[in-house]
C-alpha cells in the first residue's frame, strides 16, 4: 500500500488535467494569501523600515560575504533544524511536521504532474508521499494532544478551538489524515467510501491552502527573513536597539556606567544563569 501511487489509481475517475489544475489553483491561493497577509500586516514595509533603521545605527559595515554566511547560518539553524525551539519535544514535533509537510507536498506535485497518465511512478516517490503524510500526522497530533495542552503560559485543552490560530494545524492534520486513510482504503477497494475519503482530503487541503490570509501559514515565509535580519543586526552592532552585551568588570564599562561600581562594586559578582536557570517548559 505504501509503495502505490494513489493519484494514478484515482485517475480513472478524476481527470489528471483536473488534478493538475487543482494543484496550480492551490499554489495561487498560497501566493495570493501571503501577499494579502503582507499588505494587511505591512510585514514587508516593517522589514524594510527596520533594516534601514539598523543600517543607520550599525557600528560595523557588513560585506556581502558576511551576509551570505549569515544567510547560510540562518537556513542551517532556524530553517533546517529549528534551533529557536528550546523545548526538545516542541522542536522534534515541529521538525516532523515541517519535513512531513514538505515531502508530502513535493511528492504530491511530482506524482500528479508526472505519473497520472499511465506512467509507472518510482517506488521511492510513492513511499516518501506516504511517509511524509505519516510524519506530518505524528508530529501534528503529538503537538495537538500532548504539547499544546501542556503549555505553562497559555495551555489549552485538546478540544478547544482557538479560531484563526488553529486553522493551520487543524488543516494540516485533516489533510494528512484523510490522505493516508484514502490511500489505505483505495488499495483495498475503490468503492464509495474511498471516494468519500478522497473528497474529505481535497476539502481539507482546500481549507488549508485557501485560508492562508487568515491562518498562520504565511509565518513560514516571514520567520526565516526575521531570523536573518536579527543576525545581521547583532553582527553590525545595531542590536535592534538593545543595550550592548557588556563585561561588568571592565573598567571602561564601569567608567561609562558609574552606577555599576556604585551599586555592585568594582568586581560585580556573577549573577548566574538568570531565566536560563531552569529548562524551559513552554513551547
Secondary structure, 3 states (H helix, E strand, C coil): CCCCCHHHHHCCCCCHHHHHHHHHHHHHHHHHHHHHHHHHHCHHHHHHHHHHHHHHHCCCCCCHHHHHHHHHHHHHHHHCCCCCCCCHHHHHHHHHHHHHHHHHHHHHHHHHHHCCCCCCCCHHHHHHHHHHHHHHHHHHHHHHHHHHHHCCCCCCCCCCCCCHHHHHHHHHHHHHHHHHHHHHHHHHCCCHHHHHHHHHHHHHHHHHHHCCCCCCCCHHHHHHHHHHHHHHHHHCCCHHHCCCCCCCCCHHHHHHCCHHHHHHCCCCCCCCCHHHHCCCCCC
